[in-house]
Amino acid sequence: MKIAISGKGGVGKTLLAAFLSQTFADSGFSVIAIDADPDANLAATLGFPEPDKITPLSEMEDLIEERVGVRPGASGSFFSLNPRVDDLPESYSVKRDGIRLMVMGRIKRGGTGCYCPEGALLQALLKHLLLQRNEVVIMDMEAGIEHLSRGTTRAVDKLIIVVEPGRRSIETARTIIELAQDIGLKSIAAVGNKIRTESDKQFIESSLPGLEILGYISHNPAITEADLANHSLFNSSPQTVQEVHSIFKKLLSTSQQKVKSS
């Protein structure tokens, strides 16, 4: 399965990406977790040691120059848009508890277009991961879908938009849906997070009519307390683990139906 996770900043994208990655890994799947959010927190949420010491691929200037032929920041130079990337998942990832993590970094710099050396490498890598790898790929994105293209959307089994019961979160979700549909991505669903009451669920469902809801994650102070104390998030809240496992089972069911229909 190939899963992309997006939504407004602060709604819990990274939490869902981490818990889903761990759930798939614990169920025997080979998992590649991709941190494609410039505010990279997936390594820490997954419990990787010394997450601040993981260098994003977009900052590996020697590697970028080796693969695309141009060093980041160079202007007016030709570079390869199809560099070799098949060895990067093994060589430039960190692994823990059955999860291989890759930190992408920014796909483009402020004020530049997407055709930059680091962007070319990251796009080629993402295309390889989505189209040519057999692992479960779970991608934690920023509030948008700029890492996806028309060429890779056909490989995405599900775009999950994380929403919380709030107007700004819903507005961001609607924008993401429009952007996704513009590039032909049709398999879109939502997960509600920070749920306190049934009325929170009803608000999300009424605000996003017709959108598949994969499940809900309850507001849980234990998660925040564990994060502040640098304790394992997965051991801090059995309820969250159970709620994400229900989402996991629904994703598996959808995937099996897709295979049967094809």
Backbone as numpy.savetxt, mean C-alpha at the origin, in Angstrom:
# Nx Ny Nz CAx CAy CAz Cx Cy Cz
-2.26 -12.35 -4.81 -3.09 -11.16 -4.81 -2.22 -9.92 -4.81
-2.71 -8.90 -5.47 -2.04 -7.60 -5.51 -3.02 -6.57 -4.97
-2.66 -5.94 -3.86 -3.57 -5.04 -3.15 -2.90 -3.68 -2.98
-3.61 -2.63 -3.36 -3.14 -1.26 -3.16 -4.05 -0.61 -2.12
-3.44 0.12 -1.18 -4.20 0.74 -0.10 -3.97 2.23 -0.12
-5.06 3.00 -0.17 -4.96 4.45 -0.23 -5.99 5.07 0.71
-6.00 6.40 0.76 -6.93 7.10 1.62 -6.30 8.38 2.16
-7.09 9.18 2.81 -6.62 10.43 3.40 -5.55 10.16 4.45
-4.60 11.07 4.57 -3.57 10.92 5.59 -4.16 10.79 6.99
-3.63 9.83 7.74 -4.06 9.67 9.12 -5.26 8.78 9.36
-5.83 8.20 8.27 -7.03 7.37 8.46 -6.70 5.94 8.88
-5.44 5.53 8.70 -5.07 4.17 9.10 -4.65 3.27 7.95
-4.17 3.86 6.86 -3.72 3.05 5.72 -2.59 2.11 6.14
-1.61 2.67 6.83 -0.44 1.88 7.21 -0.81 0.78 8.20
-1.72 1.09 9.11 -2.18 0.07 10.05 -2.80 -1.11 9.31
-3.68 -0.83 8.35 -4.32 -1.90 7.59 -3.29 -2.67 6.76
-2.37 -1.94 6.11 -1.34 -2.60 5.29 -0.50 -3.54 6.14
-0.13 -3.10 7.35 0.69 -3.92 8.22 -0.06 -5.15 8.71
-1.28 -4.96 9.18 -2.06 -6.08 9.71 -2.42 -7.07 8.60
-2.74 -6.57 7.41 -3.02 -7.49 6.30 -1.77 -8.27 5.90
-0.63 -7.58 5.84 0.62 -8.25 5.49 0.92 -9.37 6.48
0.76 -9.08 7.76 1.03 -10.09 8.78 0.02 -11.24 8.71
-1.23 -10.91 8.42 -2.25 -11.95 8.33 -1.99 -12.89 7.16
-1.65 -12.33 6.01 -1.31 -13.17 4.86 -0.08 -14.02 5.16
0.95 -13.43 5.76 2.17 -14.17 6.08 1.90 -15.29 7.07
1.11 -15.00 8.11 0.78 -16.02 9.10 -0.04 -17.16 8.50
-0.72 -16.87 7.39 -1.54 -17.89 6.72 -0.76 -18.67 5.67
0.55 -18.44 5.61 1.41 -19.22 4.72 1.72 -18.60 3.38
1.28 -17.37 3.15 1.56 -16.71 1.88 2.93 -16.03 1.92
3.58 -15.97 0.75 4.79 -15.16 0.60 4.35 -13.73 0.33
4.81 -12.79 1.14 4.29 -11.43 1.11 5.40 -10.42 0.82
5.14 -9.52 -0.10 5.98 -8.35 -0.31 5.16 -7.12 0.07
5.62 -6.41 1.09 4.95 -5.19 1.52 5.71 -4.01 0.95
4.99 -3.12 0.30 5.61 -1.97 -0.35 5.17 -0.70 0.36
6.14 0.05 0.89 5.83 1.35 1.47 6.05 2.39 0.39
4.93 2.85 -0.21 4.98 3.83 -1.28 4.47 5.18 -0.81
4.44 5.37 0.50 4.02 6.64 1.08 5.28 7.42 1.46
5.44 8.68 0.98 6.63 9.45 1.34 6.83 9.57 2.85
5.75 9.56 3.61 5.84 9.56 5.07 5.90 8.11 5.53
7.06 7.49 5.30 7.19 6.04 5.44 7.14 5.58 6.89
6.11 4.80 7.22 5.95 4.28 8.58 5.67 2.78 8.61
5.63 2.16 7.44 5.22 0.76 7.41 6.23 -0.14 8.12
7.51 0.14 7.98 8.53 -0.69 8.64 8.34 -0.67 10.15
8.13 0.51 10.70 7.94 0.62 12.15 6.66 -0.07 12.59
5.60 0.08 11.82 4.33 -0.53 12.19 4.42 -2.05 12.14
5.22 -2.57 11.21 5.41 -4.01 11.11 6.37 -4.54 12.16
7.06 -3.64 12.86 7.97 -4.08 13.91 9.38 -4.36 13.44
9.76 -3.86 12.27 11.13 -4.05 11.80 12.08 -3.26 12.70
13.22 -3.86 13.07 14.18 -3.14 13.92 14.84 -1.99 13.15
15.07 -0.91 13.84 15.75 0.28 13.29 15.16 0.71 11.95
13.86 0.98 11.90 13.23 1.35 10.63 13.78 2.63 10.02
14.30 3.54 10.86 14.83 4.80 10.34 16.11 4.61 9.53
16.72 3.45 9.66 17.96 3.20 8.93 17.72 2.56 7.56
16.47 2.29 7.21 16.15 1.74 5.89 16.13 2.86 4.87
16.98 2.79 3.88 17.07 3.84 2.86 16.07 3.58 1.75
15.20 4.55 1.47 14.24 4.37 0.36 14.96 4.21 -0.97
14.39 3.44 -1.87 15.00 3.21 -3.17 15.21 4.50 -3.94
14.27 5.45 -3.79 14.38 6.69 -4.55 15.58 7.54 -4.12
16.20 7.20 -2.97 17.36 7.93 -2.49 18.67 7.19 -2.75
18.59 6.02 -3.39 19.80 5.25 -3.71 20.34 5.72 -5.05
21.08 6.83 -5.04 21.48 7.48 -6.27 22.43 6.62 -7.10
23.33 5.88 -6.45 24.25 5.01 -7.20 23.48 3.91 -7.94
22.50 3.31 -7.26 21.70 2.26 -7.88 20.90 2.82 -9.05
20.29 3.99 -8.85 19.48 4.59 -9.91 20.34 4.89 -11.13
21.52 5.45 -10.90 22.41 5.76 -12.03 22.86 4.50 -12.74
23.15 3.45 -11.96 23.56 2.17 -12.57 22.47 1.58 -13.46
21.21 1.67 -13.02 20.13 1.00 -13.73 19.54 1.84 -14.87
19.40 3.14 -14.67 18.75 3.95 -15.72 19.72 4.78 -16.53
20.97 4.89 -16.03 21.98 5.58 -16.82 22.16 7.05 -16.49
21.37 7.56 -15.56 21.45 8.98 -15.20 21.30 9.10 -13.69
22.07 10.01 -13.11 21.97 10.24 -11.67 20.79 11.16 -11.39
20.05 10.92 -10.31 18.94 11.81 -9.96 19.38 13.26 -9.88
18.54 14.14 -10.39 18.85 15.55 -10.38 19.46 16.05 -11.65
19.93 15.13 -12.50 20.50 15.54 -13.79 19.39 16.03 -14.70
19.65 17.09 -15.43 18.63 17.65 -16.32 19.07 17.52 -17.77
18.09 17.37 -18.63 18.36 17.32 -20.06 19.09 16.08 -20.51
18.98 14.98 -19.75 19.70 13.75 -20.09 18.72 12.65 -20.46
19.15 11.79 -21.35 18.34 10.63 -21.71 18.63 9.51 -20.72
17.59 8.74 -20.38 17.78 7.63 -19.48 16.79 6.53 -19.83
17.10 5.33 -19.35 16.28 4.16 -19.67 14.97 4.20 -18.91
13.87 3.95 -19.63 12.56 3.83 -19.00 12.22 2.38 -18.70
13.11 1.47 -19.06 12.86 0.04 -18.84 14.10 -0.62 -18.24
14.53 -0.15 -17.08 15.74 -0.70 -16.47 15.50 -2.10 -15.91
16.59 -2.82 -15.67 16.48 -4.12 -15.04 16.13 -3.95 -13.56
15.11 -4.65 -13.12 14.66 -4.53 -11.72 14.35 -5.88 -11.09
14.46 -6.97 -11.84 14.00 -8.26 -11.34 14.78 -8.74 -10.13
16.00 -8.24 -9.94 16.81 -8.65 -8.80 16.61 -7.77 -7.56
15.90 -6.67 -7.72 15.78 -5.71 -6.61 14.99 -6.24 -5.41
13.90 -6.99 -5.62 13.15 -7.47 -4.44 14.00 -8.32 -3.49
14.94 -9.09 -4.02 15.79 -9.90 -3.16 16.97 -9.09 -2.60
17.50 -8.18 -3.41 18.73 -7.48 -3.03 18.49 -6.22 -2.22
17.34 -5.59 -2.39 17.10 -4.29 -1.75 15.80 -4.31 -0.94
15.64 -5.35 -0.17 14.49 -5.44 0.73 14.99 -5.95 2.08
14.15 -5.79 3.08 14.43 -6.36 4.40 13.32 -7.35 4.70
13.66 -8.40 5.45 12.70 -9.47 5.67 12.55 -9.76 7.15
11.30 -10.00 7.55 11.01 -10.32 8.95 9.68 -11.03 9.04
9.63 -12.13 9.75 8.38 -12.86 10.01 7.62 -13.18 8.73
8.34 -13.57 7.68 7.69 -13.98 6.44 7.28 -12.84 5.53
7.64 -11.61 5.89 7.29 -10.44 5.09 8.55 -9.80 4.54
8.58 -9.60 3.22 9.67 -8.88 2.60 9.21 -7.44 2.38
9.92 -6.48 2.93 9.52 -5.07 2.87 10.44 -4.29 1.95
9.82 -3.47 1.09 10.58 -2.54 0.25 10.02 -1.14 0.46
10.92 -0.19 0.68 10.53 1.21 0.88 10.85 1.97 -0.39
9.82 2.48 -1.05 10.00 3.10 -2.36 10.51 4.54 -2.25
9.92 5.33 -1.35 10.23 6.75 -1.31 9.39 7.51 -2.33
9.71 8.76 -2.49 8.94 9.59 -3.42 9.18 9.16 -4.86
8.08 9.07 -5.62 8.20 8.68 -7.01 8.62 9.86 -7.89
8.44 11.07 -7.39 8.90 12.26 -8.11 9.12 13.38 -7.11
9.96 14.29 -7.47 10.26 15.40 -6.58 9.33 16.57 -6.87
9.13 17.41 -5.84 8.26 18.55 -6.01 8.71 19.44 -7.15
7.77 19.84 -8.02 8.09 20.72 -9.12 8.62 20.02 -10.34
8.71 18.68 -10.32 9.21 17.96 -11.49 8.10 17.08 -12.04
8.27 16.64 -13.26 7.34 15.71 -13.86 7.68 14.30 -13.42
6.90 13.34 -13.89 7.12 11.96 -13.45 8.27 11.31 -14.20
8.74 11.93 -15.31 9.82 11.34 -16.07 11.16 11.79 -15.52
11.53 11.21 -14.39 12.82 11.47 -13.75 13.48 10.12 -13.52
14.80 10.07 -13.32 15.48 8.79 -13.17 14.92 7.92 -12.06
14.69 8.52 -10.87 14.17 7.71 -9.76 12.75 7.24 -10.05
11.96 8.08 -10.72 10.60 7.68 -11.08 10.60 6.52 -12.06
11.54 6.54 -13.01 11.62 5.46 -14.00 11.94 4.13 -13.31
12.86 4.18 -12.34 13.21 2.94 -11.63 12.05 2.42 -10.81
11.38 3.31 -10.08 10.28 2.88 -9.22 9.10 2.36 -10.04
8.81 3.02 -11.16 7.71 2.55 -12.00 8.01 1.18 -12.59
9.25 0.97 -13.02 9.62 -0.33 -13.57 9.56 -1.41 -12.50
9.99 -1.07 -11.29 9.95 -2.03 -10.19 8.51 -2.40 -9.85
7.66 -1.39 -9.77 6.26 -1.66 -9.42 5.59 -2.51 -10.50
5.89 -2.22 -11.75 5.34 -3.02 -12.85 5.78 -4.47 -12.73
7.06 -4.67 -12.38 7.58 -6.03 -12.19 6.87 -6.73 -11.04
6.71 -6.03 -9.92 6.08 -6.64 -8.74 4.63 -7.01 -9.00
3.92 -6.16 -9.71 2.49 -6.40 -9.94 2.22 -7.39 -11.06
3.07 -7.40 -12.07 2.77 -8.20 -13.26 3.54 -9.51 -13.33
4.69 -9.59 -12.67 5.55 -10.75 -12.90 5.89 -11.55 -11.65
5.50 -11.09 -10.49 5.77 -11.83 -9.27 4.54 -12.59 -8.82
4.77 -13.72 -8.14 3.67 -14.56 -7.68 3.31 -14.34 -6.22
4.07 -13.49 -5.53 3.77 -13.25 -4.12 2.53 -12.37 -3.96
2.03 -12.37 -2.74 1.04 -11.37 -2.36 1.78 -10.04 -2.24
1.31 -9.03 -2.95 1.91 -7.69 -2.88 0.90 -6.75 -2.25
1.30 -6.11 -1.17 0.44 -5.15 -0.47 1.15 -3.81 -0.45
0.54 -2.80 -1.08 1.18 -1.52 -1.26 0.48 -0.44 -0.45
1.22 0.18 0.44 0.73 1.29 1.27 1.06 2.59 0.54
0.03 3.26 0.00 0.24 4.45 -0.82 -0.16 5.71 -0.06
0.25 6.86 -0.62 -0.22 8.12 -0.06 -1.64 8.37 -0.53
-2.18 9.53 -0.23 -3.58 9.82 -0.54 -3.76 10.10 -2.03
-3.65 9.05 -2.82 -3.78 9.15 -4.26 -3.39 7.83 -4.88
-3.19 7.83 -6.18 -2.83 6.58 -6.88 -1.71 6.83 -7.87
-0.85 7.83 -7.59 0.16 8.21 -8.58 1.15 7.09 -8.87
1.28 6.11 -7.98 2.19 5.00 -8.25 1.60 4.01 -9.26
0.30 4.09 -9.50 -0.33 3.18 -10.44 -0.46 3.84 -11.81
-0.49 3.02 -12.84 -0.66 3.51 -14.21 -1.64 2.60 -14.93
-2.01 3.01 -16.12 -2.93 2.17 -16.90 -2.32 0.79 -17.16
-1.00 0.73 -17.25 -0.34 -0.54 -17.54 -0.31 -1.50 -16.37
-0.48 -0.98 -15.15 -0.40 -1.85 -13.98 -1.76 -2.10 -13.32
-2.77 -1.32 -13.68 -4.05 -1.47 -13.00 -4.67 -2.83 -13.22
-4.42 -3.46 -14.37 -5.04 -4.76 -14.63 -4.52 -5.84 -13.68
-3.37 -5.57 -13.04 -2.82 -6.56 -12.12 -3.29 -6.35 -10.69
-3.90 -5.21 -10.41 -4.35 -4.92 -9.05 -5.68 -5.62 -8.80
-5.67 -6.55 -7.86 -6.90 -7.28 -7.55 -7.89 -6.41 -6.77
-7.36 -5.50 -5.95 -8.25 -4.65 -5.17 -7.54 -3.36 -4.76
-8.18 -2.24 -5.03 -7.77 -0.98 -4.45 -8.64 -0.76 -3.23
-8.02 -0.72 -2.06 -8.75 -0.52 -0.81 -8.56 0.92 -0.36
-9.66 1.63 -0.18 -9.61 2.99 0.32 -10.02 2.95 1.80
-9.11 3.35 2.66 -9.41 3.38 4.09 -10.10 4.70 4.41
-11.22 4.61 5.07 -11.98 5.81 5.42 -12.31 5.78 6.91
-12.44 6.97 7.47 -12.93 7.11 8.82 -14.23 7.92 8.77
-15.03 7.87 9.80 -16.30 8.60 9.77 -16.09 10.11 9.89
-15.79 10.74 8.75 -15.55 12.17 8.72 -15.67 12.68 7.29
-16.08 13.93 7.13 -16.33 14.48 5.80 -15.08 14.53 4.94
-13.97 14.96 5.51 -12.75 15.09 4.70 -12.25 13.72 4.22
-12.39 12.73 5.05 -12.01 11.38 4.65 -12.87 10.90 3.50
-14.17 11.17 3.56 -15.08 10.75 2.50 -14.77 11.50 1.21
-14.50 12.80 1.30 -14.18 13.59 0.11 -12.92 13.07 -0.57
-11.91 12.73 0.24 -10.69 12.16 -0.32 -10.98 10.83 -1.00
-11.81 10.01 -0.38 -12.17 8.71 -0.97 -12.85 8.89 -2.32
-13.74 9.85 -2.42 -14.43 10.09 -3.69 -13.45 10.52 -4.77
-12.48 11.36 -4.41 -11.47 11.79 -5.37 -10.63 10.61 -5.84
-10.24 9.74 -4.91 -9.44 8.56 -5.27 -10.23 7.66 -6.21
-11.51 7.49 -5.94 -12.36 6.65 -6.80 -12.38 7.21 -8.22
-12.53 8.52 -8.35 -12.55 9.14 -9.68 -11.23 8.95 -10.40
-10.11 9.15 -9.69 -8.79 8.97 -10.29 -8.59 7.52 -10.73
-9.01 6.59 -9.89 -8.86 5.17 -10.20 -9.67 4.79 -11.43
-10.89 5.26 -11.50 -11.74 4.96 -12.65 -11.19 5.56 -13.92
-10.54 6.72 -13.81 -9.95 7.38 -14.98 -8.87 6.53 -15.64
-8.16 5.71 -14.85 -7.11 4.88 -15.43 -7.57 3.43 -15.57
-8.85 3.20 -15.44 -9.41 1.88 -15.71 -9.40 0.91 -14.56
-9.18 1.38 -13.36 -9.18 0.49 -12.19 -10.60 0.40 -11.65
-11.18 -0.79 -11.72 -12.58 -0.96 -11.37 -12.81 -1.71 -10.06
-11.83 -2.49 -9.64 -12.00 -3.29 -8.43 -11.62 -2.46 -7.21
-12.60 -1.71 -6.71 -12.37 -0.74 -5.63 -13.28 -1.08 -4.45
-12.74 -0.98 -3.26 -13.54 -1.24 -2.05 -13.05 -0.32 -0.94
-13.79 -0.32 0.15 -13.42 0.51 1.29 -13.33 -0.33 2.54
-12.53 0.16 3.48 -12.48 -0.38 4.84 -12.69 0.80 5.77
-13.65 0.69 6.66 -13.89 1.74 7.65 -13.02 1.54 8.86
-12.36 2.60 9.28 -11.47 2.52 10.45 -11.91 3.53 11.51
-11.45 3.32 12.73 -11.76 4.19 13.87 -13.27 4.23 14.13
-13.89 3.05 14.04 -15.33 2.95 14.22 -15.68 2.84 15.69
-16.58 3.69 16.15 -17.01 3.68 17.55 -18.44 3.16 17.72
-19.31 3.49 16.77 -20.73 3.14 16.91 -21.27 2.64 15.57
-22.47 2.08 15.61 -23.14 1.65 14.39 -23.43 2.84 13.47
-23.66 4.01 14.08 -23.93 5.19 13.25 -22.70 5.59 12.43
-21.50 5.29 12.91 -20.28 5.53 12.13 -20.30 4.68 10.85
-20.69 3.42 11.00 -20.79 2.54 9.84 -21.84 3.05 8.86
-22.96 3.44 9.39 -24.05 3.93 8.54 -23.65 5.20 7.81
-22.87 6.06 8.46 -22.39 7.28 7.81 -21.52 6.94 6.61
-20.60 6.02 6.79 -19.70 5.63 5.70 -20.49 5.00 4.55
-21.39 4.09 4.87 -22.16 3.41 3.83 -23.06 4.37 3.07
-23.68 5.32 3.75 -24.56 6.27 3.08 -23.77 7.30 2.28
-22.53 7.57 2.69 -21.71 8.56 2.01 -21.03 7.99 0.77
-20.88 6.67 0.73 -20.22 6.02 -0.41 -21.16 4.94 -0.96
-22.32 5.33 -1.47 -23.30 4.35 -1.94 -22.77 3.53 -3.12
-23.03 2.25 -3.07 -22.62 1.37 -4.16 -21.20 0.86 -4.06
-20.41 1.40 -3.13 -19.02 0.96 -2.98 -18.96 -0.26 -2.06
-18.23 -1.27 -2.46 -18.06 -2.47 -1.62 -17.35 -2.10 -0.32
-17.90 -2.54 0.79 -17.27 -2.35 2.10 -16.72 -3.70 2.55
-15.40 -3.80 2.65 -14.78 -5.07 3.02 -14.91 -5.37 4.51
-15.03 -4.33 5.31 -15.15 -4.54 6.74 -14.85 -3.28 7.51
-14.86 -3.41 8.83 -14.66 -2.27 9.71 -13.64 -2.62 10.79
-12.86 -1.61 11.18 -11.90 -1.76 12.26 -12.30 -0.77 13.36
-12.49 -1.28 14.55 -12.96 -0.45 15.66 -11.88 0.49 16.17
-12.31 1.62 16.68 -11.38 2.52 17.37 -10.84 1.78 18.59
-9.52 1.78 18.74 -8.93 0.99 19.80 -7.74 1.73 20.42
-7.91 2.30 21.61 -6.81 3.02 22.26 -5.59 2.13 22.51
-5.78 0.82 22.59 -4.65 -0.08 22.85 -3.63 -0.02 21.73
-4.10 0.22 20.51 -3.19 0.34 19.37 -2.29 1.56 19.55
-2.89 2.69 19.90 -2.12 3.92 20.10 -1.13 3.76 21.25
-1.58 3.16 22.33 -0.71 2.97 23.49 0.47 2.06 23.16
0.21 1.00 22.39 1.28 0.08 22.00 2.29 0.78 21.09
1.79 1.61 20.20 2.66 2.34 19.29 3.56 3.30 20.07
2.99 4.03 21.02 3.77 4.98 21.81 4.82 4.27 22.67
4.48 3.08 23.12 5.39 2.32 23.97 6.35 1.44 23.18
6.24 1.51 21.85 7.08 0.70 20.96 6.90 -0.79 21.20
5.65 -1.18 21.49 5.31 -2.59 21.66 4.66 -3.13 20.37
4.58 -4.42 20.27 3.98 -5.04 19.09 2.50 -4.67 18.98
2.13 -4.12 17.82 0.73 -3.77 17.61 -0.12 -5.02 17.47
0.46 -6.08 16.95 -0.30 -7.30 16.69 -0.67 -8.03 17.97
0.14 -7.83 19.00 -0.16 -8.47 20.29 -1.00 -7.59 21.20
-1.17 -6.33 20.79 -1.86 -5.38 21.68 -3.37 -5.43 21.55
-3.86 -5.92 20.42 -5.31 -5.86 20.20 -5.82 -7.08 19.46
-6.22 -8.12 20.19 -6.82 -9.29 19.53 -8.05 -8.92 18.72
-8.78 -7.90 19.15 -9.97 -7.49 18.41 -9.61 -6.99 17.02
-8.57 -6.16 16.92 -8.14 -5.66 15.61 -7.65 -6.80 14.73
-6.91 -7.72 15.32 -6.45 -8.89 14.57 -7.64 -9.65 13.99
-8.67 -9.84 14.79 -9.85 -10.57 14.33 -10.59 -9.80 13.23
-10.70 -8.49 13.39 -11.40 -7.68 12.39 -10.66 -7.69 11.06
-9.34 -7.60 11.11 -8.56 -7.64 9.87 -8.59 -9.03 9.25
-8.66 -10.06 10.08 -8.75 -11.42 9.55 -10.06 -11.61 8.78
-11.12 -10.97 9.23 -12.39 -11.04 8.49 -12.25 -10.37 7.12
-11.53 -9.25 7.07 -11.26 -8.57 5.80 -10.41 -9.47 4.90
-9.41 -10.12 5.49 -8.55 -11.06 4.77 -9.36 -12.17 4.13
-10.29 -12.75 4.89 -11.11 -13.85 4.35 -11.99 -13.37 3.21
-12.48 -12.14 3.31 -13.32 -11.60 2.24 -12.49 -11.37 0.98
-11.25 -10.92 1.14 -10.36 -10.74 0.00 -10.05 -12.07 -0.67
-9.81 -13.10 0.14 -9.55 -14.43 -0.42 -10.75 -14.94 -1.20
-11.94 -14.75 -0.66 -13.16 -15.19 -1.32 -13.33 -14.49 -2.65
-13.07 -13.19 -2.68 -13.17 -12.42 -3.93 -12.16 -12.92 -4.95
-10.94 -13.21 -4.49 -9.89 -13.70 -5.38 -10.26 -15.06 -5.97
-10.81 -15.93 -5.15 -11.20 -17.26 -5.63 -12.32 -17.17 -6.65
-13.25 -16.26 -6.44 -14.34 -16.05 -7.40 -13.80 -15.52 -8.73
-12.78 -14.66 -8.65 -12.17 -14.10 -9.85 -11.50 -15.20 -10.67
-10.79 -16.11 -9.96 -10.11 -17.21 -10.64 -11.11 -18.13 -11.33
-12.21 -18.45 -10.64 -13.22 -19.33 -11.20 -13.87 -18.72 -12.45
-14.13 -17.41 -12.39 -14.81 -16.75 -13.51 -13.90 -16.62 -14.72
-12.56 -16.62 -14.48 -11.64 -16.49 -15.61 -11.28 -17.84 -16.20
